[in-house]
Every structure is written in structure tokens, then in C-alpha cells.
Amino acid sequence: MYGYQVQKIYQYSIYTWAMTLMMACIGVLRNFGFHDGWALKIMSTWLTMFPVAFIFGLVIIPTANRMTNKIKFSPDQNCDNFKQDSR
């Protein structure tokens, strides 16, 4: 069980790393473009974004999973119950 939890933490950190790096690139290039020092701006932005996103990811993702697991669904709750009138 412990090994599975460690793998999940690595999975969250890899997703968080990739997502924050991508968002830092998009944000900097969208606002500033390819001017002098764009790579340094991306790295400084990413170094700010990553710790914040990692901490929130470790807190919010398990909390959201617990909240959604508490929702009880009955088998008759599907899209077939919402048929449109044919007029």
C-alpha cells in the first residue's frame, strides 16, 4: 500500500511540473513575446508557480476525490431519462 501512495505522489508532481511549465511558457510568451530575456522570465515565473501548484495539488486533488466518492448514484440516473419531446 505504501508503494502505491508514493507512486501517486510522483504522478501528481510530474503532472504539476509539466502543467506549470506549460502555463508559464504560454503566459510569458503571450504577454511579453520572444524579447530579450524571455527564457529567464519563463524560469522565474515557473519557479514561483510550481511550489504553489504542487502544494494545492496535494491538498485539492485528494479532497476532491473524497468528495466525489461520497456521491451516491443510482442505476436509473442516466441520459435516457432526459428525452426530448418530438414536436
GUBA-246767 format. One line per field, with one value per residue: z, y, x of N, C-alpha, C, O in turn; residue number from 1. Coordinates in Angstrom, 1 decimal, always signed. Each point is the difference from the previous one (the first is absolute). Last residue first. Example, Ala and Ser with C-alpha at 12.3 -4.5 7.8 and 13.67 -1.06 7.14 Angstrom:
% residues 2
nZ: (+7.1; -0.2)
nY: (-2.2; -6.8)
nX: (+12.8; -0.2)
caZ: (+0.0; +0.0)
caY: (+1.1; +1.2)
caX: (+0.9; -0.9)
cZ: (+0.8; +0.0)
cY: (+1.1; +1.2)
cX: (-0.8; +0.9)
oZ: (+0.1; +0.7)
oY: (+1.1; +0.0)
oX: (+0.5; +1.0)
resi: (2; 1)
END
This chain:
% residues 87
nZ: (-31.1; +4.6; +5.1; +3.6; +4.6; +3.4; +3.2; -1.8; +2.2; +5.6; +4.6; +2.1; +3.9; +5.5; +4.3; +3.6; +2.6; +2.7; -2.7; -1.5; +3.7; +0.5; -3.5; +0.6; +3.3; -1.8; -2.9; +2.2; +2.2; -2.8; -3.9; +1.4; +0.2; -4.6; -2.6; +1.4; -1.8; -5.3; -2.3; -0.6; -3.9; -5.8; -2.5; -2.0; -5.2; -5.0; -1.9; -3.0; -5.8; -3.7; -2.1; -5.3; -4.0; -2.5; +3.3; +2.2; +2.3; -1.0; +2.0; +5.4; +1.8; -1.0; +3.0; +4.9; +0.6; -0.1; +4.6; +4.0; -0.4; +1.4; +5.3; +2.9; -0.4; +3.0; +5.4; +1.7; +0.5; +4.6; +4.6; +0.4; +1.8; +5.4; +2.5; -0.2; +3.6; +5.1; +0.9)
nY: (+17.4; -4.1; +0.7; -2.7; -1.6; -2.4; -4.7; -3.0; +0.6; -2.6; -3.1; -3.7; -3.5; +2.6; +1.9; +4.4; +1.7; +1.5; +0.6; +5.3; +3.1; -1.0; +2.1; +5.2; +1.2; -0.6; +4.1; +4.8; +1.0; +0.3; +4.3; +5.2; +1.2; +1.4; +5.2; +4.3; +0.3; +2.0; +5.4; +3.5; -0.7; +1.2; +5.0; +1.2; -1.6; +2.9; +4.4; -0.3; -0.3; +4.6; +4.2; +3.4; -1.4; -1.0; +0.1; +1.9; -2.6; -5.8; -4.0; -2.0; -4.4; -5.7; -3.6; -2.6; -4.9; -5.4; -2.6; -2.9; -5.6; -4.7; -2.2; -3.4; -5.8; -3.8; -1.6; -4.2; -5.6; -2.4; -2.2; -5.4; -4.6; -2.0; -3.7; -5.9; -3.4; -2.2; -5.1)
nX: (-41.8; +2.7; +3.9; +3.3; +3.1; +3.4; +0.4; +4.9; +5.6; +1.8; +0.2; -3.1; +3.2; +1.6; +3.3; +2.2; +5.2; +3.5; +5.3; +2.3; +3.6; +5.7; +4.1; +2.5; +4.7; +5.5; +3.0; +2.6; +5.4; +5.1; +1.0; +2.2; +5.7; +3.2; +0.4; +3.8; +5.5; +1.8; +1.0; +4.7; +4.2; -0.8; +1.5; +5.2; +2.0; -0.9; +3.2; +4.9; +0.3; +0.1; +4.1; +0.5; -3.2; -4.5; -5.7; -4.1; -5.0; -0.7; +3.8; +0.0; -3.4; +0.8; +3.4; -1.2; -2.9; +2.2; +2.2; -3.0; -1.7; +3.3; +0.8; -3.6; -0.4; +3.2; -1.1; -3.6; +1.4; +2.5; -2.7; -2.0; +2.9; +0.3; -3.7; +0.3; +2.9; -1.9; -2.7)
caZ: (-0.5; -1.5; -0.7; -0.5; -1.4; -0.4; +0.7; -0.6; -1.0; -1.2; -0.3; -1.0; -1.4; -0.2; -1.3; -0.4; -0.8; +1.0; +0.3; -1.0; -0.1; +1.1; -0.1; -1.1; +0.5; +0.9; -0.8; -0.7; +1.0; +1.0; -0.6; -0.2; +1.4; +0.6; -0.6; +0.4; +1.4; +0.3; -0.2; +0.9; +1.4; +0.3; +0.2; +1.3; +1.2; +0.1; +0.5; +1.4; +0.7; +0.2; +1.3; +0.7; +0.1; +0.0; -1.3; -0.3; +0.5; -0.3; -1.4; -0.2; +0.6; -0.7; -1.4; +0.0; +0.3; -1.2; -1.0; +0.3; -0.1; -1.5; -0.7; +0.4; -0.7; -1.5; -0.2; +0.2; -1.1; -1.2; +0.2; -0.3; -1.4; -0.4; +0.3; -0.8; -1.3; +0.1; +0.0)
caY: (+0.8; +0.1; -0.2; +1.2; +0.0; +1.3; +0.5; -0.4; +1.0; +0.0; +1.3; +0.6; -0.4; -1.2; +0.0; -1.3; +0.2; +0.0; -1.4; -0.7; +0.5; -0.4; -1.4; -0.1; +0.5; -1.0; -1.3; +0.0; +0.2; -1.0; -1.3; +0.0; +0.0; -1.3; -1.0; +0.3; -0.3; -1.5; -0.7; +0.5; -0.2; -1.4; -0.2; +0.7; -0.7; -1.2; +0.3; +0.3; -1.3; -0.8; -0.5; -0.3; +1.1; -0.4; -0.4; +0.7; +1.4; +0.7; +0.3; +0.9; +1.3; +0.7; +0.3; +1.1; +1.2; +0.4; +0.4; +1.3; +1.0; +0.3; +0.6; +1.4; +0.8; +0.1; +0.9; +1.4; +0.3; +0.2; +1.3; +1.0; +0.1; +0.8; +1.4; +0.6; +0.2; +1.2; +1.2)
caX: (-1.1; +0.1; -1.3; -0.6; -0.4; -0.3; -1.1; -1.2; -0.4; +0.7; +0.5; -0.9; +0.2; -0.9; -0.7; -0.6; -1.2; -1.2; -0.3; -0.7; -1.4; -0.8; -0.3; -1.0; -1.3; -0.6; -0.3; -1.2; -1.1; +0.0; -0.3; -1.4; -0.7; +0.3; -0.8; -1.4; -0.3; +0.1; -1.2; -1.0; +0.5; -0.2; -1.5; -0.3; +0.5; -0.7; -1.4; +0.2; +0.3; -1.3; -0.2; +1.2; +1.0; +1.4; +0.6; +1.3; +0.1; -1.2; +0.1; +1.1; -0.2; -1.2; +0.4; +1.0; -0.7; -0.7; +1.0; +0.4; -1.1; -0.3; +1.2; +0.0; -1.1; +0.3; +1.1; -0.5; -0.9; +0.9; +0.7; -1.0; -0.1; +1.2; -0.1; -1.0; +0.7; +0.8; -0.8)
cZ: (-1.4; -0.5; -1.5; -0.6; -0.4; -1.5; -0.5; +0.6; -0.7; -1.0; -1.3; -0.3; -1.0; -1.5; +0.0; -1.3; -0.4; -0.8; +1.0; +0.3; -1.1; -0.1; +1.1; -0.2; -1.0; +0.6; +0.9; -0.7; -0.8; +1.0; +1.0; -0.6; -0.2; +1.3; +0.6; -0.6; +0.4; +1.5; +0.5; +0.0; +1.0; +1.5; +0.4; +0.3; +1.3; +1.2; +0.2; +0.6; +1.5; +0.7; +0.2; +1.5; +0.8; +0.0; +0.2; -1.4; -0.4; +0.4; -0.5; -1.5; -0.3; +0.5; -0.7; -1.3; +0.1; +0.2; -1.3; -0.9; +0.3; -0.2; -1.4; -0.6; +0.4; -0.7; -1.5; -0.3; +0.1; -1.2; -1.1; +0.3; -0.4; -1.6; -0.4; +0.3; -0.9; -1.3; +0.0)
cY: (+0.4; +0.8; +0.2; -0.3; +1.3; +0.1; +1.4; +0.6; -0.5; +1.0; +0.0; +1.5; +0.6; -0.4; -1.3; +0.1; -1.4; +0.1; -0.1; -1.4; -0.6; +0.5; -0.5; -1.5; -0.2; +0.4; -1.1; -1.3; -0.2; +0.1; -1.1; -1.3; -0.1; -0.2; -1.4; -1.1; +0.2; -0.3; -1.5; -0.9; +0.5; -0.3; -1.4; -0.1; +0.6; -0.8; -1.3; +0.4; +0.3; -1.3; -0.8; -0.5; -0.4; +1.2; -0.5; -0.4; +0.8; +1.5; +0.8; +0.3; +1.0; +1.4; +0.8; +0.4; +1.2; +1.3; +0.4; +0.5; +1.4; +1.1; +0.4; +0.6; +1.5; +0.8; +0.1; +1.0; +1.5; +0.4; +0.3; +1.4; +1.1; +0.2; +0.8; +1.5; +0.7; +0.3; +1.3)
cX: (+0.2; -1.2; +0.2; -1.4; -0.7; -0.2; -0.4; -1.3; -1.3; -0.6; +0.9; +0.3; -1.0; +0.1; -0.9; -0.8; -0.5; -1.3; -1.2; -0.3; -0.8; -1.4; -0.8; -0.3; -1.1; -1.3; -0.6; -0.4; -1.3; -1.2; -0.1; -0.4; -1.5; -0.7; +0.2; -1.0; -1.5; -0.3; +0.0; -1.2; -1.0; +0.4; -0.3; -1.5; -0.3; +0.4; -0.8; -1.4; +0.1; +0.2; -1.3; -0.3; +1.2; +0.9; +1.4; +0.6; +1.2; +0.1; -1.2; +0.0; +1.1; -0.2; -1.1; +0.4; +0.9; -0.8; -0.7; +1.1; +0.5; -1.0; -0.2; +1.2; +0.1; -1.1; +0.4; +1.1; -0.5; -0.9; +0.9; +0.6; -1.0; -0.1; +1.2; -0.2; -1.0; +0.6; +0.9)
oZ: (-0.6; -0.2; -0.4; -0.6; +0.8; -0.8; +0.3; -0.6; -0.6; +0.3; +0.2; -0.7; -1.2; -0.8; +0.3; -0.1; -0.5; +0.6; +0.1; -0.6; +0.1; +0.3; -0.3; -0.3; +0.4; +0.2; -0.3; +0.1; +0.5; +0.6; -0.1; +0.3; +0.7; +0.3; +0.1; +0.7; +0.8; +0.3; +0.6; +1.0; +1.2; +0.7; +0.9; +1.1; +1.0; +0.8; +1.0; +1.2; +0.8; +0.8; +1.2; +0.7; +0.5; -1.0; +1.1; -0.5; -0.3; -0.8; -0.9; -0.4; -0.4; -0.8; -0.6; -0.3; -0.4; -0.9; -0.6; -0.3; -0.7; -0.8; -0.5; -0.4; -0.8; -0.8; -0.4; -0.6; -1.0; -0.8; -0.5; -0.8; -0.9; -0.4; -0.5; -0.9; -0.9; -0.4; -0.7)
oY: (+0.7; -0.7; +0.9; -1.1; +0.5; +0.7; +0.5; +0.0; +0.9; +0.6; -0.2; +0.6; +0.1; +0.8; -1.1; +0.9; -0.8; -0.3; -1.0; -0.6; -0.3; -0.7; -0.8; -0.3; -0.4; -0.8; -0.5; -0.4; -0.6; -1.0; -0.9; -0.6; -0.8; -1.0; -0.8; -0.5; -0.8; -0.8; -0.5; -0.2; -0.4; -0.7; -0.2; -0.2; -0.7; -0.5; -0.1; -0.4; -0.8; -0.4; -0.2; +0.7; -1.2; +0.2; -0.1; +0.8; +1.2; +0.9; +0.7; +1.2; +1.2; +0.9; +1.0; +1.2; +1.1; +0.8; +1.1; +1.2; +1.0; +0.8; +1.1; +1.2; +0.9; +0.8; +1.1; +1.0; +0.7; +0.9; +1.2; +0.9; +0.8; +1.1; +1.2; +0.8; +0.8; +1.2; +0.9)
oX: (-0.8; -1.0; +0.7; -0.2; -0.8; +0.6; -1.0; -1.0; -0.7; -1.1; +1.2; -0.7; +0.3; +0.3; +0.5; -0.8; +0.7; -1.0; -0.6; -1.0; -1.2; -1.0; -1.0; -1.2; -1.1; -0.9; -1.0; -1.2; -0.9; -0.4; -0.8; -1.1; -0.7; -0.6; -1.0; -0.8; -0.5; -0.8; -0.9; -0.7; +0.0; -0.6; -0.8; -0.4; -0.3; -0.8; -0.7; -0.2; -0.5; -0.9; -0.4; -0.8; +0.0; +0.7; +0.6; +0.7; -0.1; -0.4; +0.1; +0.2; -0.3; -0.1; +0.2; +0.1; -0.3; +0.0; +0.4; +0.0; -0.3; +0.1; +0.3; -0.1; -0.2; +0.4; +0.3; -0.2; +0.0; +0.4; +0.0; -0.3; +0.2; +0.3; -0.2; -0.1; +0.4; +0.1; -0.4)
resi: (87; 86; 85; 84; 83; 82; 81; 80; 79; 78; 77; 76; 75; 74; 73; 72; 71; 70; 69; 68; 67; 66; 65; 64; 63; 62; 61; 60; 59; 58; 57; 56; 55; 54; 53; 52; 51; 50; 49; 48; 47; 46; 45; 44; 43; 42; 41; 40; 39; 38; 37; 36; 35; 34; 33; 32; 31; 30; 29; 28; 27; 26; 25; 24; 23; 22; 21; 20; 19; 18; 17; 16; 15; 14; 13; 12; 11; 10; 9; 8; 7; 6; 5; 4; 3; 2; 1)
END
